[in-house]
Amino acid sequence: MTKRTNLTSNQKTSPLMVRLDSESKKALTDAAELRRISVSDYVRTVTVAQARREVASAREQTVLLSPDEQLAFWLALQAPAKLTPAQKRLGAIMRGAQ
């Protein structure tokens, strides 16, 4: 595997340790091999770019959701509200049906 890095010799680096289950690590390893870079370079390339997009979106007060997240959000909005017992009692009081 060829190592490729975007770091120049005067940039300081610091280690980042991440615990992953075996499936997640295999996915990262496979993706890195597809790009012919090390897993470290793959994680650095992908996660830093994603982090920058998320920070930029947050600064713009824009929420970006993946298609799965969009569906989950839409389904949650469509579901009827589940009232707590306290909310039900308050509703009864407000309707005058104590």
N, C-alpha and C positions, 0 to 999 in steps of 0.2 A: 504494500500500500504506500503510495507516495504521500509525503507530508507536504502540506501547503499551509502557509500562514500569512495573515495580513498584518502581523505585528512587525514594527520596525525595531531595530536594535536599541533605540533609546526609550521605548515604551516599557513601563514596568508592568509586570503581570502578577496576579495573585491566584492561588489555587481555589478551586470550587469543588467540593466533594458532594456527590449526590448518591443517594441510595435508590436503587431501582430493582424491581422484580425482574426475573429472568426474561419474561416476554418483552418488557420495555427495553431492556438492554439489547436483546436480539434485534428489535426493530431499529434501534439506533445504529447498531453494528451493520445491519443490512443496508440502511440508508447511506451510511458513510461509505460503505464499499461501492455502492452505486455511483457515488461522486468521486471515488478513488481518493478519499482523504481519510485522515484518522478520525476516530470517534470524537476525540477532543475538539478537533477542528470543526467537525460537523455540528456538535452541540454548540460551540461558540458561534458559528456562522448562523445557525437557525435560531437559537434562543436570543441572541443579542438583537438580531433583526426584528424578531417578534416583540421583544421587550421595547424596542424603540418605537414600533408602531403603536403599541398599547399606551406608552407614555404620551405620544403625540395625540392619540385619540382622547386620552383623559384631559389633556390640556385644551382640546377643542370641545370638551364635554360631550363627546360622541361615544356611544356604546357600540362596540363591534361584537357581534355574536356569530358564531359558526352556524351553519345550517341546522345542526342538531340542537344547539342552544336556542336558536330562533324558534324551532318547533316546540321545544320544552316550554319556552316562555309563552308562546301563543296558547298552548294547551292549558297552562296554568291560568291564563287570563280567561279562558273559556269555561273553566270549572266553576261550579257554584261555590260561593263562599261558605265556609264551615264556621258557624257562629259558636262561640264559647258559651257556657251556661250563663256567665255574667252578662254577655251581650244579649242573650235571649231575655233575661230578666229585665234589662234596661229597655229593650224593645217593648216588652209587655207594659212596663211603667209608662213609657211614652205614648202608647196607644190607649192608656187608661184601662187596661185589662188586667190589672194586678191580680 
